Amino acid sequence: MFRGGIPIGKVFGISLKLHYSWFLVFGLVTWALTAGYFPDTYPHWSTLKAVLAGILTSFLFFASLMAHELMHSLTAQSKGLGVESITLFVFGGVSRINEEPRRPMDEFQIAIAGPLTSLILGGTFWALYYGVEDKYEFVEGVSFWLGWINVVIAGFNLIPGFPLDGGRVLRSILWWKSGNLKKSTKTASDIGRGMGYAFILGGIALIFWGGLLNGLWLALIGWFLQNAAQGSYRQLAIEDMLQGHTVSEIMAQDCPAIAPDLPVERLVHEHILPSGRRCFPVTEHDRVIGLITMHEIKSVPRERWPYETARDVMTPFDQLRVVHPNDDLADVLRIMTAEDVNQLPVVEEDGRMVGMIARDRLLGYISLRGELGEK
């Protein structure tokens, strides 16, 4: 969920992105501040002043959310975990950390870093507010609202329902006490789902009592929390199921190769359509030099199919993400999810390609093990 986004920069090797839904919530927050909060609090302000205050406050609000997520990510990096990106979206922000923490204390420190950052920011903005009160109304108005909203963000995130920060704190404590990550995640996720349903019911009640917008927003947050809690536990359960099983168990070894000078048109009509295969290694002198998939083919205009060759459109082998026969399937699933790829070449340590592993094959394997009750 919320994988796409517009890159806006990079900090400490972490990509910062804005999901398209962010523009909606940015507009709504700016409108609420410009048309509601500032005119109500400072009725003598001009419209221009209220608009400028609303835009500035909205930007600083989302900068605060980015700081909240950045502290999660930097703490995760300090624990040796890879962090791919931070994305702001309609419900806040999310850090894409490539793997789960390895120890309960790591989980606790990563989870608590965000709310502590929001509390510090809230205190800082309030200190600024009291420092300029009755002196600089513009700064006073902006800083008071930012102080309040950062404290609210910290409080909301400390709700003990997974995958909120508070739920992760709870999971770390349960994990530390029991030593069982899966069971601790199940408990924290159940609480998170319960919180989500409570928010949905509260939102529906608000709608019936006349608070249409607030009710819809609360219900949407509840829906998101309930789904996130359920999905997070399912992901962990799947990874637990795959632990100890390797790529060699399910990789496809019959991978027909194609020549680099084969035109795309012939590749489609002589290989892809008759076989149903979506991925082909490209070989030259018995050596794999690249990989061509449906993604590369669809990037070529149809009128160019007779003229473009496999070599022209393939991904060169040295640019491919590869896995090894003895790699854990749980790690492969994480790679496919994080990098949004549907197949990965399987190579030996000497660089020889020995097979392919496809997402649909891996998902089918997971489904079969689940149906058979295999753990």
C-alpha positions in Angstrom: 0.0 0.0 0.0 1.2 3.6 -0.9 4.3 2.3 -2.7 4.4 4.9 -5.4 5.5 8.5 -4.9 7.3 11.5 -6.1 10.9 11.7 -5.0 11.8 15.0 -3.3 15.3 14.2 -2.0 17.5 11.9 -0.1 18.8 12.1 3.5 21.4 9.7 4.9 20.8 7.4 1.9 17.0 7.4 2.5 14.8 8.4 -0.3 12.1 10.9 0.7 8.8 10.7 -1.3 5.4 12.3 -1.5 2.6 9.9 -2.3 -0.1 11.4 -4.7 -2.6 11.2 -1.8 -0.5 13.6 0.2 -1.5 16.5 -2.1 -5.1 16.0 -1.1 -4.5 16.1 2.6 -2.0 19.0 2.2 -4.8 20.9 0.5 -7.4 20.0 3.1 -5.1 21.0 6.1 -4.1 24.3 4.4 -7.8 25.0 3.7 -8.8 24.2 7.3 -6.1 26.5 8.7 -6.7 29.3 6.2 -10.5 29.3 6.2 -11.1 28.2 9.8 -8.4 28.2 12.5 -6.6 31.5 11.7 -9.6 33.6 10.8 -11.4 32.3 14.0 -8.4 32.9 16.2 -7.2 36.2 14.7 -10.4 37.7 13.1 -8.5 41.0 12.5 -6.0 39.4 10.1 -6.2 40.1 6.4 -7.1 37.2 4.1 -3.6 37.3 2.6 -2.0 37.0 6.1 -4.3 34.0 7.0 -3.5 32.3 3.7 0.3 32.8 4.2 0.1 31.5 7.8 -2.0 28.5 6.6 0.5 27.5 3.9 3.5 27.9 6.1 1.9 26.0 9.0 0.9 23.2 6.7 4.4 22.9 5.3 5.9 22.8 8.8 3.3 20.3 9.9 4.3 17.9 7.2 8.0 18.6 7.8 7.3 17.6 11.4 5.8 14.3 10.2 8.9 13.7 8.0 11.1 14.4 11.0 9.0 11.8 13.0 9.6 9.2 10.4 13.2 10.1 9.8 14.0 9.4 13.5 12.4 6.0 13.1 14.6 5.4 10.1 17.9 6.7 11.5 17.4 4.6 14.6 16.7 1.6 12.5 19.9 2.3 10.5 21.9 2.5 13.8 20.6 -1.0 14.5 22.0 -2.3 11.2 18.7 -2.4 9.4 18.3 -1.1 5.9 15.9 1.7 5.2 14.7 2.2 1.6 12.5 5.3 1.8 10.1 7.5 3.8 6.8 8.4 2.1 4.2 10.9 3.3 0.7 10.0 2.3 -2.9 10.7 3.2 -2.8 9.2 6.7 0.7 10.5 7.7 4.0 8.9 6.9 5.6 5.5 6.6 9.2 4.3 6.7 10.1 1.4 4.5 12.5 -0.6 6.7 13.7 -3.7 4.8 13.5 -6.1 7.7 12.1 -6.6 11.2 14.2 -5.7 14.2 16.3 -8.6 15.5 16.0 -7.9 19.2 13.1 -6.6 21.4 15.2 -3.6 22.6 15.9 -2.6 19.0 12.2 -2.7 18.3 11.5 -0.6 21.3 14.0 2.1 20.5 13.0 2.3 16.8 9.3 2.6 17.7 9.7 5.1 20.5 12.0 7.4 18.5 9.1 8.9 16.4 6.7 9.9 19.2 9.7 11.3 21.3 10.6 13.4 18.3 7.0 14.7 18.0 6.9 15.5 21.7 10.2 17.4 21.4 9.0 19.3 18.4 5.7 20.1 20.2 7.6 21.4 23.2 9.9 23.5 21.0 7.0 25.1 19.1 5.2 25.8 22.4 8.3 27.3 23.9 8.5 29.5 20.8 4.9 30.4 21.3 5.3 31.5 24.9 8.5 33.4 23.9 6.7 35.6 21.4 3.2 35.7 22.9 1.6 39.1 22.5 4.6 40.3 20.5 4.6 38.6 17.1 1.1 37.4 16.3 2.0 35.6 13.1 4.7 33.5 14.8 2.5 33.0 17.8 -0.4 31.6 15.8 1.8 29.3 13.7 3.8 28.0 16.6 0.9 27.3 18.9 -0.9 25.2 16.4 2.3 23.3 15.5 3.0 22.6 19.2 -0.5 21.3 19.7 -0.6 19.1 16.6 2.8 17.5 17.3 1.6 16.5 20.8 -1.5 15.1 19.2 0.6 13.1 16.7 2.7 11.7 19.5 -0.3 10.7 21.6 -2.1 9.1 18.6 1.0 7.1 17.6 1.4 5.8 21.2 -2.0 4.1 21.1 -1.0 0.5 21.9 -2.3 -1.1 18.6 0.0 -2.6 16.1 1.3 -1.3 13.6 1.2 2.1 15.3 4.3 3.1 17.2 2.6 2.3 20.5 1.7 -1.1 19.2 5.3 -1.7 18.3 6.3 -0.6 21.8 3.8 -3.1 23.2 5.1 -5.9 20.9 8.7 -5.2 22.0 7.7 -5.6 25.6 5.7 -8.7 25.0 8.5 -10.1 22.9 11.0 -9.3 25.6 8.9 -11.1 28.2 7.9 -14.2 26.2 10.7 -14.5 23.7 8.0 -15.3 21.1 7.9 -12.7 18.3 5.0 -14.3 16.4 2.8 -14.6 19.5 3.6 -11.0 20.6 2.8 -9.7 17.1 -0.5 -11.5 17.1 -1.5 -9.9 20.5 -0.5 -6.4 19.4 -2.2 -6.9 16.0 -5.4 -8.0 17.6 -5.4 -4.9 19.7 -4.7 -2.8 16.6 -7.6 -4.3 14.8 -9.8 -3.7 17.8 -8.7 -0.1 17.8 -9.4 0.2 14.1 -13.0 -1.2 14.6 -13.5 1.2 17.5 -12.5 4.2 15.3 -14.8 3.0 12.6 -17.8 2.8 15.0 -16.8 6.1 16.5 -16.7 7.7 13.0 -20.2 6.3 12.1 -21.6 7.7 15.4 -20.1 11.1 14.6 -21.7 11.0 11.2 -25.1 10.3 12.7 -24.6 13.1 15.2 -23.9 15.6 12.4 -20.1 15.6 12.2 -19.9 14.3 8.6 -16.3 15.2 7.8 -14.8 14.3 11.2 -16.8 11.1 11.2 -15.7 10.1 7.7 -12.0 10.9 8.6 -12.1 8.9 11.8 -13.8 5.9 10.1 -11.1 6.0 7.3 -8.3 6.1 9.9 -10.0 3.1 11.6 -10.3 1.2 8.3 -6.6 1.9 7.6 -5.5 0.8 11.0 -7.6 -2.4 11.0 -6.2 -3.4 7.6 -2.6 -2.5 8.4 -2.8 -4.5 11.7 -4.2 -7.6 9.9 -1.7 -7.2 7.0 1.3 -6.8 9.2 0.6 -10.0 11.1 -0.2 -11.9 7.9 3.2 -10.8 6.5 5.0 -12.0 9.6 3.1 -15.3 9.6 4.1 -15.9 6.0 7.7 -15.1 6.6 7.7 -17.4 9.6 6.2 -20.1 7.4 9.0 -19.7 4.8 11.9 -19.7 7.3 14.2 -22.6 6.6 13.0 -23.1 3.0 15.3 -22.2 0.2 15.1 -20.9 -3.4 16.3 -24.3 -4.7 13.1 -25.9 -3.5 10.8 -24.0 -5.9 13.0 -22.4 -8.6 12.3 -23.2 -12.2 15.3 -24.7 -13.9 13.9 -25.1 -17.4 14.4 -21.5 -18.5 14.5 -21.4 -22.4 17.1 -18.8 -23.5 16.8 -16.5 -26.5 19.4 -15.0 -28.8 20.3 -11.3 -28.4 19.5 -10.5 -32.0 16.0 -12.0 -31.9 13.5 -9.2 -32.8 10.9 -8.3 -30.2 8.1 -9.2 -32.6 9.4 -12.8 -33.0 10.0 -13.1 -29.3 6.4 -12.3 -28.7 4.8 -14.5 -31.3 7.2 -17.4 -31.3 8.1 -17.6 -27.6 5.9 -15.6 -25.2 2.4 -16.3 -26.6 2.9 -20.1 -27.4 4.6 -20.8 -24.0 2.9 -18.3 -21.7 6.3 -17.4 -20.2 6.8 -13.8 -19.2 10.6 -13.9 -18.7 13.5 -15.1 -20.8 17.3 -15.1 -20.2 19.3 -13.7 -23.1 22.4 -15.8 -23.9 25.5 -15.2 -26.1 28.2 -17.9 -26.4 26.5 -20.0 -23.7 26.7 -17.1 -21.3 23.7 -15.2 -19.9 24.1 -11.5 -20.8 20.7 -10.2 -19.7 17.0 -10.7 -19.0 14.0 -9.7 -20.8 10.5 -9.5 -19.2 7.0 -8.3 -20.1 8.0 -5.0 -18.5 10.7 -4.3 -21.0 8.6 -5.5 -23.9 5.7 -3.3 -23.0 8.1 -0.3 -23.0 8.7 -0.7 -26.7 6.2 0.9 -29.1 4.4 -1.8 -31.1 5.5 -0.4 -34.4 9.2 -0.8 -33.3 8.8 -4.5 -32.5 10.2 -5.8 -35.9 13.3 -3.6 -35.5 14.2 -3.7 -31.7 16.1 -6.8 -30.6 16.3 -8.6 -27.3 19.7 -7.0 -26.8 18.2 -3.5 -27.3 15.6 -3.8 -24.6 16.9 -6.4 -22.1 18.2 -5.5 -18.7 22.0 -6.3 -18.7 23.0 -9.1 -16.4 25.2 -7.0 -14.3 22.3 -4.7 -13.4 20.0 -7.5 -12.3 19.1 -8.3 -8.7 19.9 -11.9 -8.3 19.4 -14.6 -5.6 21.2 -17.8 -4.8 19.9 -21.4 -4.5 20.5 -21.5 -0.8 18.9 -18.2 0.0 15.9 -18.2 2.4 12.5 -17.8 0.7 11.5 -15.3 3.4 14.4 -13.1 2.3 13.4 -13.5 -1.4 9.8 -12.5 -0.6 11.1 -9.3 1.2 13.2 -8.5 -1.9 10.4 -9.0 -4.3 8.1 -6.9 -2.1 10.6 -4.1 -1.5 11.8 -3.8 -5.1 8.4 -4.6 -6.7 9.8 -7.3 -9.0 8.0 -10.4 -10.3 11.0 -12.7 -11.0 14.6 -13.0 -10.0 17.4 -14.9 -11.6 19.0 -17.6 -9.5 22.8 -17.8 -9.8 25.5 -19.9 -8.3 28.4 -18.3 -6.4 30.5 -18.4 -9.6 27.9 -16.4 -11.5 26.3 -19.2 -13.5 22.5 -18.8 -13.9 20.8 -22.0 -12.8 17.2 -21.0 -12.7 14.5 -18.4 -12.1 12.1 -17.8 -9.2 8.8 -16.1 -10.0 6.5 -14.2 -7.6 3.5 -16.3 -8.7 5.3 -19.5 -8.0 6.3 -18.2 -4.6 2.8 -17.1 -3.8 1.4 -20.4 -5.0 3.9 -22.2 -2.7 2.7 -20.1 0.3 -0.9 -20.8 -0.6 -0.4 -24.5 -0.8 1.5 -24.7 2.5 -1.3 -22.7 4.1 -4.0 -25.0 2.8 -2.1 -28.1 3.9 -1.5 -26.6 7.4 2.2 -26.7 6.9 4.2 -24.4 9.3 
